[in-house]
């Protein structure tokens, strides 16, 4: 019973993380980029580099967050 409860809790955490990433990526690609707005952090740097080089924002954000 405890094992089932832990699996359910872990599954809910993964679903929450996936849903949060989906919402964040949609807000960047559907709102910030078409409006030519910036945000802070690694995503803001990725958006600036996207405007200069046309490299994908998602890939850049991933690479900037590795360190």
N, C-alpha and C positions, 0 to 999 in steps of 0.2 A: 504493500500500500504506500509506504514511504517512497519507494522507487518511482512509482507512478506519479506521485505528487511532485517529485523533483523533476521528472521529465516534462510534466505539464508546465511547471514554472519556467524551465529552460526554453521550451517551445514558445511560450508567450513572450519571453525576453527577445528571442530571435525575430519573432513576428513584429514586435515593437521597433526593434532596430531597423529592420528592413523597411517598415512603413515610414519611419522617420527619414531614412535616406532617400526614399522615393519622393516624399514631400519636399525635402530640401533641393533635390536635383530638379524637380519640376518648377520650383519657384525660381531657381537660377535661370533655367532655359526658357521658361515661358513668361517671366516677368522682368528680371534684371537685365538680361542681354538685349531683348528687343527695345527696352526703354533706355538703354545706354546708361544704366545706373551701376554703381559699384558697391561692394560690401567690404568688410574688413577681413584681415587674416589671409590665409592661403588662398581662399576663394577669390578675394579681391585681386591678389597678385595674378592668379590664373586668368581672371577676366581681362586685366590689363594686357597680359601677354597674348590673349586671344585676339584682342583688337589689333595688336601689332603684328602677329605672326599667323593667325588663323589656326593655331593648334587647338585640339579639343580641350575644353575646360575641365571635363571630368578626369581625363588622363593627367593633366597638369596638376590638378588638386591632389590626386592620388600620389603623384611623384613628390610634390612639395610636403606632403604629410608623412612620408616615409621616415625622415630623420626624427 
